[in-house]
Amino acid sequence: MKRTFDSSGCPPYHARAMANPLLDHASPGDLADRGQTFETEGEIQDFKRLLEIVEADLAEVPAQLVPAQWRMAPVGIKLDFFWADSKKEFPALTGQVTASIAALCQRCLEPCEIAVETELKMVLVKESPRSKVAETAFSEFEVWEFAEDTIRPLDIVEEALIMALPLSPLHSSRDLCGQLADDVVQEKSGTARPFADLKSQMGK
């Protein structure tokens, strides 16, 4: 896993000499005070919930058709922490997450690879009435609530990836679909898929 970890006023850490900084618990306020920046490349297998979702989706595929190293597909991560307000009451982050994720094409029922790219722009608020204040004051930001005093940046990245998953994954072109494509009935679109199930649960 290739990583670069940087902080305002601090030199980058050497990737091989450090643990994954995204796993460290930290106060959002501390991250904002430091102007913390994370620029790293991970793998799908670093994200437990995402891994379980993809495994469930590929479970219906014959083993010989499943991409051999899909768990090691790269995840590009860039996060920048800062204060959203001059009074330093609302820590925030912007960033980008990109990934190539294996999925079951809903057109041909064979494996496909979907490119996921999501932009992050969040205000980080501990669960309280303050979340309503943040929604009003920072309408251009998404409000990300947390229950404890600290957060793991990895959890933010994982949730962003999960929410960016398409409800009905498809090959980028019908020409890439396997021979089953013409046999898949349209009623199949009403069948619950792991991607759709998970996003539905997260929305409750």
LINRA-V414501 format. One line per field, one symbol per residue. ss: DSSP state (2 for helix, 1 for strand, 0 for the rest). phi: phi as a letter, one per 20 degrees, with the letter a starting at -180 (. if undefined). psi: psi as a letter, one per 30 degrees, with the letter a starting at -180 (. if undefined). A space follows every 10 residues. Layout:
ss->???
phi->???
psi->???
This chain:
ss->0011111001 1110222000 2220110222 2222001111 1112220222 2222222200 0022200002 2201111111 1110000000 1111111111 1111000000 1111111111 1111110002 2222222000 0111110000 1122222222 2222000000 0002220022 2220022222 0002222222 2200
phi->.eccccbgnc ffefgfdbef ffeffbfgff ffgelfcdcb cdcgffdgff gfffgffefe eggfefgfdf feffcecccc eaeecfeldc fbbcrbccbd cfbefeedmc fcddedcced bcddcfgagf fffffffcfe deedeceefc cdggffffff fffefffcfb gfbffeffff gfeefffgfe efdgffgfff ffee
psi->jkkkklkkfk lklkefgllj fffkklkeee eeefhkkkjl kaleffjeee eeeeeeefff kkeffkkehf fgkkjkkjkk klkflffhfj klllakkklj kkljkfefhl klkkkkkkkk jkkjkkjlff eeeeeefiff lkkjklelfl lkeeeeeeee eeffkkeikl lfkffflaff effjlfffff kkleeeeeee eff.
